[in-house]
Amino acid sequence: MDNREYLRLVGQNISNLRKKKGMKVTELAHACDMEKTNLIPIEKGRINVTALTLLKIADALQVDVKEFFYF
């Protein structure tokens, strides 16, 4: 698996978990204290985010960070 595919899968898992929780992108971004325009590229796997950003997203979704890496 190459780096782009890895980031895409992580982003896809974040997006799927958000949708499972019934949250819109704007709601998750607000809960993470970030702009929607910063969250969208994460969900699309376009950027490599920090561990702390992943922790913020996991906390907002009320899941463990490891959930992002099940693929």
BELVENSUL-V796509 format. One line per field, one symbol per residue. ss: DSSP state (H for helix, E for strand, - for the rest). psi: psi as a letter, one per 20 degrees, with the letter a starting at -180 (. if undefined). A space follows every 50 residues. Layout:
# BELVENSUL-V796509
ss = ???
psi = ???
This chain:
# BELVENSUL-V796509
ss = --HHHHHHHHHHHHHHHHHH----HHHHHHH----HHHHHHHH------- HHHHHHHHHHH---HHHHH--
psi = prgggghggggggggghghhikqrghgggghjlrqhihhghghikiqorr hhghggggghilrqhhhijn.
